[in-house]
Amino acid sequence: MTRQEQAIPLPSYLSTRSENLNQGFVHPPLDYEHELLEAIRVGNENGALEALRKINALEAAKLARYPLRSKKNAMIASCTLFTRAIIRGGVDPETAFQLSDTLIRDIEMATEIEWLLRFEYEMVLQFIAVMKREKETLHYSHIVNLSVYFIREHLFQDLTLGMIARHVSVHPSYLSDRFKRETGMGITEFVNRRKIEESKSILAHSNQSISEISFMFKFCSQSYYTQLFRKYTGMTPKAFRRSGEFHKLQGDHN
């Protein structure tokens, strides 16, 4: 045996494997993971939640000394896999990585396992929402696609038809007509719907006041934001935050 070989310590995985065997622990079937990742890749919400439910029904691997850290490690690893899944599904890599970065920061800030267990289901839904959003533009023309991408990247600005038309280099009236024919709604409504959808996540995950969120998305007033929110969701922002709408989904699939 060479000196270099003598310097190599026993791999820690041997003790981990021994401990798992003694406790009768085995990892979830790889088929479950493939099922979950494929459902995310194609934007199949029900399939993804069902696959995650089956995985979570089994005993989780021990990835750290403390349960909270172990769960965080597992979810960060899952977040990486989910990111690759939506990239394979056609999502722009930068968009996918930005979502991953945001979710990992949320995971790291968690202080309770119960919160993480709920958030894991929401994390899957957020990846699928981005996947669906990407797929919905596939049948649009190049001009409308460019407009949609511009809107997504500038939701925190006071977007106008003229601003968007200048970006895609067409006359505002032409863009307005083309956009409505292809998407079924005018640009103003499309922008407002997108802003309301994005504001849901902030309502669910922050303590920012409704007036602050309204100002963030450049709505003319809190009352107008509330009016639009009720129009598109059927409830007020306050009621949405109180209901824990996202977290209900985890209970519905357990």
Backbone as CSV, one residue per row, in Angstrom:
resi,resn,N_x,N_y,N_z,CA_x,CA_y,CA_z,C_x,C_y,C_z
1,MET,0.855,-1.201,0.000,0.000,0.000,0.000,0.883,1.240,0.000
2,THR,0.589,2.173,-0.891,1.385,3.386,-0.987,1.038,4.348,0.131
3,ARG,1.944,5.317,0.347,1.689,6.337,1.374,0.418,7.114,1.064
4,GLN,0.172,7.376,-0.249,-1.033,8.126,-0.636,-2.292,7.338,-0.286
5,GLU,-2.244,6.024,-0.531,-3.402,5.192,-0.213,-3.643,5.133,1.286
6,GLN,-2.535,5.119,2.072,-2.670,5.077,3.522,-3.283,6.371,4.057
7,ALA,-3.070,7.482,3.335,-3.568,8.775,3.810,-5.058,8.944,3.576
8,ILE,-5.631,8.084,2.705,-7.058,8.214,2.403,-7.875,7.608,3.543
9,PRO,-8.730,8.378,4.210,-9.525,7.847,5.321,-10.644,6.949,4.811
10,LEU,-11.194,6.147,5.682,-12.352,5.337,5.315,-13.490,6.254,4.905
11,PRO,-14.108,5.996,3.784,-15.229,6.847,3.345,-16.366,6.833,4.366
12,SER,-16.885,8.007,4.648,-17.960,8.087,5.640,-19.232,7.415,5.157
13,TYR,-19.328,7.219,3.828,-20.550,6.596,3.338,-20.673,5.159,3.825
14,LEU,-19.547,4.520,4.198,-19.624,3.143,4.699,-20.385,3.090,6.019
15,SER,-20.091,4.051,6.888,-20.803,4.071,8.167,-22.258,4.466,7.968
16,THR,-22.490,5.381,7.020,-23.865,5.778,6.731,-24.659,4.603,6.175
17,ARG,-24.039,3.873,5.265,-24.705,2.706,4.687,-24.991,1.651,5.748
18,SER,-24.026,1.438,6.637,-24.212,0.470,7.715,-25.368,0.874,8.612
19,GLU,-25.439,2.171,8.932,-26.523,2.665,9.785,-27.876,2.486,9.106
20,ASN,-27.943,2.793,7.805,-29.197,2.630,7.071,-29.638,1.183,7.022
21,LEU,-28.671,0.272,6.822,-29.005,-1.146,6.765,-29.509,-1.647,8.110
22,ASN,-28.864,-1.196,9.175,-29.277,-1.619,10.514,-30.683,-1.144,10.846
23,GLN,-31.018,0.048,10.337,-32.344,0.614,10.626,-33.385,0.216,9.584
24,GLY,-32.955,-0.522,8.569,-33.891,-0.967,7.544,-34.349,0.150,6.622
25,PHE,-33.543,1.229,6.532,-33.941,2.364,5.691,-33.479,2.166,4.255
26,VAL,-34.367,2.425,3.320,-34.012,2.465,1.902,-34.593,3.748,1.313
27,HIS,-33.919,4.296,0.305,-34.384,5.517,-0.339,-35.627,5.225,-1.183
28,PRO,-36.428,6.254,-1.448,-37.619,6.057,-2.295,-37.220,5.506,-3.654
29,PRO,-38.083,4.702,-4.276,-37.766,4.154,-5.609,-37.433,5.271,-6.590
30,LEU,-36.442,5.017,-7.424,-36.031,6.023,-8.403,-37.170,6.359,-9.357
31,ASP,-38.070,5.416,-9.574,-39.221,5.654,-10.445,-40.064,6.815,-9.941
32,TYR,-40.172,6.952,-8.618,-40.953,8.051,-8.051,-40.326,9.389,-8.418
33,GLU,-38.994,9.449,-8.316,-38.300,10.694,-8.665,-38.481,11.010,-10.142
34,HIS,-38.334,10.003,-10.995,-38.518,10.213,-12.432,-39.939,10.691,-12.726
35,GLU,-40.900,10.106,-12.029,-42.300,10.498,-12.218,-42.511,11.959,-11.843
36,LEU,-41.921,12.368,-10.729,-42.056,13.750,-10.265,-41.390,14.724,-11.235
37,LEU,-40.175,14.424,-11.649,-39.447,15.326,-12.539,-40.097,15.428,-13.911
38,GLU,-40.626,14.316,-14.405,-41.284,14.344,-15.706,-42.577,15.163,-15.640
39,ALA,-43.307,15.020,-14.541,-44.544,15.794,-14.377,-44.236,17.285,-14.332
40,ILE,-43.157,17.658,-13.654,-42.763,19.068,-13.610,-42.335,19.537,-14.994
41,ARG,-41.591,18.713,-15.706,-41.088,19.093,-17.032,-42.220,19.400,-18.005
42,VAL,-43.321,18.658,-17.921,-44.429,18.861,-18.863,-45.522,19.751,-18.282
43,GLY,-45.350,20.195,-17.015,-46.344,21.079,-16.405,-47.573,20.369,-15.903
44,ASN,-47.439,19.103,-15.495,-48.564,18.308,-14.994,-48.669,18.482,-13.482
45,GLU,-49.495,19.414,-13.053,-49.596,19.761,-11.641,-50.077,18.594,-10.788
46,ASN,-51.176,17.963,-11.192,-51.726,16.872,-10.396,-50.761,15.697,-10.303
47,GLY,-50.115,15.369,-11.424,-49.157,14.271,-11.429,-47.967,14.543,-10.530
48,ALA,-47.486,15.785,-10.536,-46.334,16.141,-9.714,-46.677,16.074,-8.232
49,LEU,-47.820,16.612,-7.857,-48.211,16.590,-6.451,-48.447,15.173,-5.956
50,GLU,-49.012,14.331,-6.811,-49.232,12.941,-6.428,-47.906,12.204,-6.253
51,ALA,-46.950,12.447,-7.154,-45.633,11.814,-7.034,-44.927,12.271,-5.766
52,LEU,-45.022,13.566,-5.452,-44.402,14.080,-4.235,-45.070,13.482,-3.001
53,ARG,-46.379,13.328,-3.064,-47.095,12.726,-1.931,-46.605,11.306,-1.677
54,LYS,-46.384,10.545,-2.740,-45.902,9.168,-2.583,-44.488,9.139,-1.996
55,ILE,-43.657,10.071,-2.433,-42.297,10.141,-1.888,-42.320,10.488,-0.416
56,ASN,-43.156,11.459,-0.048,-43.200,11.917,1.338,-43.895,10.934,2.275
57,ALA,-44.596,9.970,1.704,-45.224,8.939,2.537,-44.179,7.951,3.058
58,LEU,-42.993,7.966,2.440,-41.914,7.086,2.855,-40.986,7.816,3.823
59,GLU,-40.170,7.062,4.512,-39.231,7.654,5.464,-38.176,8.460,4.720
60,ALA,-37.862,9.622,5.247,-36.887,10.496,4.595,-35.465,10.117,4.992
61,ALA,-34.537,10.390,4.078,-33.132,10.148,4.364,-32.622,11.131,5.411
62,LYS,-31.643,10.697,6.198,-31.028,11.567,7.189,-29.821,12.234,6.553
63,LEU,-29.909,13.534,6.303,-28.855,14.259,5.588,-28.074,15.225,6.476
64,ALA,-28.416,15.261,7.752,-27.704,16.127,8.695,-28.035,15.668,10.106
65,ARG,-27.287,16.181,11.071,-27.507,15.779,12.459,-28.873,16.209,12.962
66,TYR,-29.299,17.411,12.553,-30.560,17.942,13.047,-31.644,17.821,11.975
67,PRO,-32.861,17.434,12.347,-33.952,17.216,11.368,-34.230,18.423,10.482
68,LEU,-34.207,19.626,11.041,-34.499,20.822,10.243,-33.450,20.993,9.150
69,ARG,-32.161,20.838,9.525,-31.097,20.963,8.535,-31.175,19.852,7.495
70,SER,-31.546,18.676,7.936,-31.673,17.543,7.021,-32.746,17.812,5.974
71,LYS,-33.890,18.333,6.406,-34.982,18.633,5.477,-34.582,19.746,4.521
72,LYS,-33.884,20.748,5.030,-33.422,21.830,4.161,-32.492,21.287,3.076
73,ASN,-31.560,20.421,3.477,-30.627,19.853,2.505,-31.372,19.076,1.421
74,ALA,-32.356,18.300,1.840,-33.125,17.500,0.885,-33.890,18.390,-0.085
75,MET,-34.475,19.479,0.419,-35.265,20.353,-0.437,-34.385,21.167,-1.386
76,ILE,-33.197,21.535,-0.927,-32.275,22.253,-1.808,-31.840,21.336,-2.947
77,ALA,-31.594,20.065,-2.626,-31.240,19.102,-3.671,-32.404,18.942,-4.657
78,SER,-33.622,18.860,-4.132,-34.803,18.745,-4.994,-34.953,19.978,-5.868
79,CYS,-34.704,21.144,-5.290,-34.821,22.398,-6.038,-33.881,22.394,-7.240
80,THR,-32.692,21.848,-7.059,-31.734,21.752,-8.162,-32.268,20.847,-9.267
81,LEU,-32.833,19.712,-8.880,-33.398,18.787,-9.868,-34.580,19.421,-10.596
82,PHE,-35.434,20.121,-9.850,-36.610,20.749,-10.458,-36.185,21.829,-11.453
83,THR,-35.109,22.544,-11.118,-34.600,23.585,-12.017,-34.181,22.983,-13.342
84,ARG,-33.454,21.876,-13.271,-33.022,21.210,-14.512,-34.219,20.675,-15.290
85,ALA,-35.249,20.242,-14.569,-36.436,19.686,-15.234,-37.144,20.737,-16.081
86,ILE,-37.324,21.951,-15.535,-38.035,22.961,-16.320,-37.160,23.517,-17.440
87,ILE,-35.837,23.488,-17.249,-34.951,23.890,-18.347,-35.094,22.897,-19.495
88,ARG,-35.146,21.620,-19.174,-35.366,20.611,-20.216,-36.733,20.783,-20.866
89,GLY,-37.670,21.317,-20.105,-39.010,21.541,-20.639,-39.107,22.776,-21.522
90,GLY,-38.041,23.577,-21.568,-38.037,24.727,-22.463,-37.945,26.079,-21.792
91,VAL,-37.876,26.117,-20.463,-37.787,27.392,-19.758,-36.386,27.968,-19.923
92,ASP,-36.323,29.275,-20.118,-35.039,29.963,-20.222,-34.212,29.687,-18.966
93,PRO,-32.957,29.238,-19.107,-32.142,28.887,-17.944,-32.036,29.996,-16.901
94,GLU,-31.873,31.241,-17.337,-31.751,32.334,-16.373,-33.020,32.476,-15.543
95,THR,-34.182,32.322,-16.186,-35.444,32.374,-15.459,-35.518,31.243,-14.443
96,ALA,-35.114,30.050,-14.862,-35.143,28.889,-13.974,-34.204,29.070,-12.787
97,PHE,-33.007,29.574,-13.045,-32.033,29.753,-11.969,-32.459,30.851,-10.995
98,GLN,-33.096,31.902,-11.509,-33.584,32.960,-10.625,-34.657,32.420,-9.675
99,LEU,-35.547,31.579,-10.216,-36.562,30.960,-9.367,-35.899,30.075,-8.324
100,SER,-34.938,29.272,-8.753,-34.232,28.386,-7.825,-33.545,29.174,-6.713
101,ASP,-32.870,30.254,-7.071,-32.182,31.071,-6.068,-33.164,31.609,-5.030
102,THR,-34.311,32.071,-5.506,-35.320,32.638,-4.610,-35.854,31.579,-3.649
103,LEU,-36.166,30.403,-4.179,-36.725,29.336,-3.355,-35.707,28.821,-2.343
104,ILE,-34.452,28.715,-2.736,-33.417,28.243,-1.807,-33.249,29.239,-0.659
105,ARG,-33.330,30.524,-0.969,-33.256,31.529,0.114,-34.432,31.355,1.072
106,ASP,-35.626,31.091,0.533,-36.793,30.853,1.387,-36.575,29.625,2.270
107,ILE,-36.024,28.577,1.682,-35.758,27.349,2.437,-34.787,27.622,3.582
108,GLU,-33.724,28.354,3.285,-32.709,28.634,4.304,-33.256,29.470,5.458
109,MET,-34.249,30.295,5.176,-34.802,31.163,6.218,-35.783,30.437,7.129
110,ALA,-36.201,29.243,6.747,-37.209,28.511,7.515,-36.688,28.134,8.900
111,THR,-37.573,28.168,9.871,-37.197,27.816,11.247,-38.005,26.640,11.779
112,GLU,-38.960,26.151,10.994,-39.804,25.046,11.441,-39.957,24.012,10.338
113,ILE,-39.863,22.743,10.709,-40.020,21.667,9.732,-41.422,21.676,9.141
114,GLU,-42.420,21.971,9.977,-43.808,21.967,9.501,-43.985,22.945,8.348
115,TRP,-43.339,24.103,8.460,-43.411,25.095,7.377,-42.750,24.548,6.116
116,LEU,-41.610,23.890,6.278,-40.911,23.328,5.127,-41.741,22.248,4.438
117,LEU,-42.433,21.448,5.221,-43.261,20.395,4.637,-44.358,20.982,3.763
118,ARG,-44.926,22.094,4.193,-45.948,22.764,3.377,-45.310,23.430,2.173
119,PHE,-44.181,24.073,2.422,-43.515,24.827,1.358,-43.021,23.916,0.237
120,GLU,-42.711,22.672,0.547,-42.227,21.740,-0.474,-43.253,21.566,-1.587
121,TYR,-44.527,21.488,-1.214,-45.586,21.364,-2.221,-45.727,22.652,-3.018
122,GLU,-45.603,23.763,-2.319,-45.697,25.042,-3.024,-44.528,25.225,-3.983
123,MET,-43.349,24.751,-3.577,-42.173,24.849,-4.431,-42.420,24.129,-5.757
124,VAL,-43.001,22.935,-5.680,-43.334,22.194,-6.902,-44.306,22.998,-7.758
125,LEU,-45.308,23.586,-7.122,-46.304,24.363,-7.859,-45.693,25.588,-8.518
126,GLN,-44.715,26.193,-7.864,-44.078,27.377,-8.461,-43.263,27.000,-9.694
127,PHE,-42.564,25.874,-9.637,-41.829,25.418,-10.819,-42.795,25.119,-11.962
128,ILE,-43.916,24.485,-11.639,-44.888,24.153,-12.676,-45.534,25.413,-13.240
129,ALA,-45.773,26.409,-12.390,-46.364,27.665,-12.859,-45.451,28.327,-13.891
130,VAL,-44.141,28.309,-13.632,-43.189,28.873,-14.588,-43.179,28.043,-15.870
131,MET,-43.255,26.717,-15.714,-43.281,25.831,-16.881,-44.514,26.099,-17.741
132,LYS,-45.667,26.243,-17.110,-46.906,26.512,-17.843,-46.852,27.873,-18.518
133,ARG,-46.308,28.831,-17.813,-46.202,30.188,-18.354,-45.354,30.196,-19.617
134,GLU,-44.309,29.372,-19.606,-43.438,29.296,-20.776,-44.165,28.623,-21.939
135,LYS,-44.910,27.572,-21.632,-45.586,26.808,-22.680,-46.715,27.593,-23.334
136,GLU,-47.318,28.489,-22.562,-48.493,29.179,-23.083,-48.168,30.132,-24.234
137,THR,-46.891,30.477,-24.390,-46.514,31.405,-25.451,-46.050,30.710,-26.725
138,LEU,-45.995,29.385,-26.710,-45.420,28.680,-27.849,-46.178,28.927,-29.151
139,HIS,-47.494,29.156,-29.058,-48.285,29.317,-30.270,-48.467,30.778,-30.661
140,TYR,-47.840,31.698,-29.933,-47.950,33.108,-30.270,-46.931,33.479,-31.344
141,SER,-47.196,34.597,-32.000,-46.244,35.111,-32.989,-45.015,35.659,-32.274
142,HIS,-43.982,35.915,-33.052,-42.730,36.421,-32.483,-42.941,37.756,-31.776
143,ILE,-43.738,38.625,-32.354,-43.984,39.946,-31.770,-44.693,39.832,-30.428
144,VAL,-45.715,38.978,-30.379,-46.460,38.818,-29.126,-45.597,38.130,-28.076
145,ASN,-44.806,37.144,-28.487,-43.889,36.498,-27.541,-42.910,37.501,-26.942
146,LEU,-42.344,38.341,-27.776,-41.420,39.362,-27.282,-42.120,40.282,-26.275
147,SER,-43.358,40.617,-26.568,-44.128,41.482,-25.675,-44.369,40.805,-24.329
148,VAL,-44.736,39.526,-24.387,-45.005,38.770,-23.156,-43.741,38.682,-22.302
149,TYR,-42.613,38.368,-22.928,-41.350,38.282,-22.188,-40.983,39.629,-21.568
150,PHE,-41.211,40.707,-22.316,-40.898,42.041,-21.791,-41.777,42.350,-20.575
151,ILE,-43.052,42.003,-20.678,-43.977,42.239,-19.560,-43.531,41.474,-18.323
152,ARG,-43.166,40.222,-18.504,-42.721,39.398,-17.370,-41.513,40.001,-16.667
153,GLU,-40.591,40.537,-17.441,-39.357,41.052,-16.868,-39.498,42.455,-16.292
154,HIS,-40.626,43.111,-16.528,-40.789,44.499,-16.064,-42.107,44.693,-15.305
155,LEU,-42.525,43.660,-14.589,-43.803,43.739,-13.875,-43.817,44.800,-12.786
156,PHE,-42.651,45.166,-12.277,-42.613,46.159,-11.208,-42.527,47.587,-11.750
157,GLN,-42.715,47.728,-13.053,-42.734,49.054,-13.661,-44.164,49.424,-14.062
158,ASP,-44.358,50.693,-14.341,-45.652,51.176,-14.807,-45.724,50.939,-16.312
159,LEU,-46.072,49.733,-16.698,-46.054,49.336,-18.102,-47.169,49.999,-18.894
160,THR,-46.835,50.443,-20.091,-47.823,51.038,-20.984,-47.721,50.379,-22.356
161,LEU,-48.786,50.512,-23.130,-48.789,49.972,-24.488,-47.649,50.581,-25.303
162,GLY,-47.442,51.887,-25.172,-46.395,52.554,-25.926,-45.008,52.027,-25.584
163,MET,-44.763,51.806,-24.301,-43.468,51.301,-23.873,-43.194,49.915,-24.460
164,ILE,-44.210,49.056,-24.419,-44.054,47.692,-24.936,-43.897,47.718,-26.454
165,ALA,-44.680,48.570,-27.120,-44.598,48.670,-28.581,-43.216,49.145,-29.018
166,ARG,-42.647,50.095,-28.290,-41.302,50.569,-28.628,-40.282,49.446,-28.489
167,HIS,-40.466,48.629,-27.477,-39.523,47.524,-27.261,-39.542,46.529,-28.413
168,VAL,-40.739,46.241,-28.952,-40.834,45.249,-30.038,-40.821,45.910,-31.415
169,SER,-40.662,47.243,-31.429,-40.488,48.006,-32.683,-41.680,47.919,-33.628
170,VAL,-42.894,48.084,-33.082,-44.093,48.145,-33.926,-44.965,49.288,-33.434
171,HIS,-45.951,49.662,-34.263,-46.871,50.730,-33.868,-47.783,50.229,-32.752
172,PRO,-48.084,51.068,-31.752,-48.933,50.642,-30.641,-50.274,50.054,-31.069
173,SER,-50.935,50.666,-32.043,-52.245,50.161,-32.454,-52.128,48.784,-33.103
174,TYR,-51.059,48.570,-33.845,-50.840,47.257,-34.458,-50.597,46.203,-33.381
175,LEU,-49.762,46.540,-32.395,-49.475,45.598,-31.314,-50.730,45.298,-30.510
176,SER,-51.513,46.345,-30.224,-52.735,46.160,-29.443,-53.684,45.179,-30.124
177,ASP,-53.876,45.361,-31.427,-54.777,44.492,-32.178,-54.230,43.068,-32.258
178,ARG,-52.936,42.955,-32.561,-52.310,41.635,-32.703,-52.303,40.881,-31.376
179,PHE,-52.008,41.572,-30.312,-51.934,40.963,-28.989,-53.302,40.433,-28.557
180,LYS,-54.343,41.219,-28.781,-55.677,40.794,-28.365,-56.167,39.623,-29.195
181,ARG,-55.872,39.617,-30.482,-56.305,38.511,-31.339,-55.643,37.199,-30.934
182,GLU,-54.389,37.271,-30.523,-53.651,36.045,-30.206,-53.842,35.564,-28.775
183,THR,-53.954,36.468,-27.830,-54.059,36.060,-26.425,-55.493,36.071,-25.910
184,GLY,-56.374,36.758,-26.634,-57.759,36.830,-26.184,-58.017,37.926,-25.179
185,MET,-57.025,38.744,-24.903,-57.219,39.865,-23.978,-56.311,41.017,-24.372
186,GLY,-56.688,42.209,-23.945,-55.867,43.372,-24.235,-54.601,43.381,-23.403
187,ILE,-53.653,44.212,-23.786,-52.374,44.258,-23.077,-52.555,44.716,-21.632
188,THR,-53.420,45.689,-21.415,-53.624,46.172,-20.042,-54.140,45.070,-19.140
189,GLU,-55.115,44.310,-19.629,-55.644,43.208,-18.823,-54.580,42.143,-18.605
190,PHE,-53.806,41.843,-19.638,-52.747,40.840,-19.519,-51.740,41.265,-18.454
191,VAL,-51.328,42.523,-18.486,-50.377,43.039,-17.502,-50.962,42.950,-16.102
192,ASN,-52.212,43.374,-15.948,-52.834,43.347,-14.630,-52.959,41.926,-14.083
193,ARG,-53.340,40.992,-14.945,-53.440,39.594,-14.510,-52.080,39.069,-14.049
194,ARG,-51.035,39.402,-14.796,-49.699,38.952,-14.431,-49.267,39.560,-13.088
195,LYS,-49.559,40.822,-12.889,-49.177,41.470,-11.639,-49.918,40.871,-10.446
196,ILE,-51.185,40.600,-10.633,-51.959,39.983,-9.557,-51.399,38.601,-9.232
197,GLU,-51.072,37.833,-10.260,-50.536,36.488,-10.060,-49.215,36.542,-9.305
198,GLU,-48.343,37.460,-9.699,-47.054,37.591,-9.024,-47.221,38.073,-7.586
199,SER,-48.204,38.911,-7.364,-48.394,39.451,-6.017,-48.849,38.387,-5.027
200,LYS,-49.442,37.310,-5.532,-49.886,36.223,-4.648,-48.723,35.660,-3.844
201,SER,-47.603,35.441,-4.507,-46.447,34.860,-3.829,-45.930,35.789,-2.732
202,ILE,-45.941,37.086,-3.007,-45.472,38.045,-2.009,-46.433,38.091,-0.832
203,LEU,-47.718,38.009,-1.107,-48.712,37.964,-0.033,-48.507,36.744,0.850
204,ALA,-48.177,35.617,0.208,-48.051,34.356,0.941,-46.757,34.250,1.731
205,HIS,-45.691,34.942,1.278,-44.370,34.705,1.861,-43.713,35.914,2.497
206,SER,-44.435,36.991,2.627,-43.809,38.163,3.249,-44.806,38.831,4.189
207,ASN,-44.273,39.715,4.985,-45.116,40.500,5.894,-45.369,41.902,5.353
208,GLN,-45.044,42.112,4.090,-45.279,43.432,3.505,-46.769,43.742,3.510
209,SER,-47.085,44.990,3.786,-48.484,45.390,3.827,-49.073,45.377,2.423
210,ILE,-50.386,45.324,2.369,-51.067,45.319,1.080,-50.810,46.622,0.333
211,SER,-50.718,47.710,1.051,-50.442,48.997,0.400,-49.029,48.997,-0.191
212,GLU,-48.072,48.379,0.510,-46.705,48.303,0.002,-46.633,47.445,-1.259
213,ILE,-47.370,46.343,-1.261,-47.390,45.467,-2.430,-48.049,46.181,-3.603
214,SER,-49.108,46.897,-3.319,-49.784,47.666,-4.352,-48.839,48.679,-4.980
215,PHE,-48.086,49.370,-4.135,-47.124,50.366,-4.622,-45.999,49.694,-5.408
216,MET,-45.561,48.524,-4.948,-44.478,47.797,-5.596,-44.808,47.483,-7.061
217,PHE,-46.071,47.108,-7.304,-46.489,46.750,-8.660,-47.031,47.947,-9.441
218,LYS,-46.888,49.122,-8.875,-47.246,50.371,-9.545,-48.735,50.474,-9.874
219,PHE,-49.588,49.935,-8.981,-51.018,50.173,-9.138,-51.314,51.587,-8.649
220,CYS,-52.312,52.220,-9.222,-52.575,53.625,-8.900,-53.021,53.815,-7.458
221,SER,-53.608,52.771,-6.856,-54.031,52.870,-5.467,-54.230,51.466,-4.900
222,GLN,-54.262,51.387,-3.580,-54.503,50.099,-2.933,-55.904,49.586,-3.252
223,SER,-56.859,50.490,-3.323,-58.233,50.070,-3.598,-58.367,49.481,-4.998
224,TYR,-57.603,50.042,-5.958,-57.647,49.506,-7.323,-56.996,48.123,-7.364
225,TYR,-55.895,47.973,-6.638,-55.248,46.664,-6.538,-56.206,45.635,-5.934
226,THR,-56.873,46.017,-4.876,-57.833,45.120,-4.223,-58.978,44.764,-5.164
227,GLN,-59.442,45.754,-5.916,-60.526,45.532,-6.884,-60.112,44.510,-7.947
228,LEU,-58.911,44.684,-8.493,-58.427,43.746,-9.510,-58.180,42.362,-8.913
229,PHE,-57.631,42.322,-7.714,-57.344,41.042,-7.075,-58.630,40.243,-6.887
230,ARG,-59.669,40.933,-6.428,-60.962,40.264,-6.239,-61.539,39.799,-7.586
231,LYS,-61.353,40.623,-8.612,-61.873,40.284,-9.939,-61.256,38.997,-10.480
232,TYR,-59.942,38.841,-10.301,-59.237,37.711,-10.902,-59.131,36.489,-9.992
233,THR,-59.316,36.664,-8.683,-59.161,35.528,-7.768,-60.426,35.195,-6.986
234,GLY,-61.369,36.138,-6.950,-62.594,35.884,-6.206,-62.505,36.235,-4.734
235,MET,-61.373,36.795,-4.310,-61.227,37.205,-2.914,-60.304,38.415,-2.834
236,THR,-60.305,39.065,-1.703,-59.437,40.229,-1.519,-58.021,39.759,-1.173
237,PRO,-57.028,40.635,-1.324,-55.668,40.252,-0.923,-55.598,39.839,0.543
238,LYS,-56.309,40.541,1.389,-56.301,40.218,2.818,-56.879,38.829,3.067
239,ALA,-57.971,38.526,2.391,-58.595,37.209,2.556,-57.686,36.115,2.014
240,PHE,-57.008,36.397,0.909,-56.083,35.421,0.320,-54.949,35.112,1.285
241,ARG,-54.376,36.144,1.861,-53.272,35.948,2.807,-53.747,35.179,4.039
242,ARG,-54.937,35.484,4.511,-55.468,34.834,5.700,-55.807,33.365,5.444
243,SER,-56.201,33.068,4.205,-56.642,31.711,3.886,-55.497,30.733,3.701
244,GLY,-54.276,31.245,3.465,-53.152,30.361,3.189,-53.434,29.513,1.967
245,GLU,-53.871,30.161,0.898,-54.340,29.457,-0.299,-53.339,28.440,-0.824
246,PHE,-52.060,28.820,-0.895,-51.061,27.908,-1.426,-50.941,26.672,-0.548
247,HIS,-50.971,26.894,0.771,-50.708,25.798,1.686,-51.857,24.800,1.737
248,LYS,-53.032,25.206,1.294,-54.141,24.270,1.246,-53.854,23.105,0.306
249,LEU,-53.079,23.387,-0.729,-52.822,22.366,-1.749,-52.094,21.174,-1.164
250,GLN,-51.222,21.409,-0.184,-50.518,20.293,0.418,-51.485,19.385,1.150
251,GLY,-52.433,19.983,1.871,-53.409,19.172,2.588,-54.343,18.436,1.642
252,ASP,-54.652,19.033,0.503,-55.568,18.412,-0.452,-54.970,17.173,-1.086
253,HIS,-53.641,17.048,-1.054,-53.000,15.930,-1.733,-52.314,14.990,-0.746
254,ASN,-52.750,15.019,0.486,-52.228,14.086,1.483,-53.304,13.123,1.900
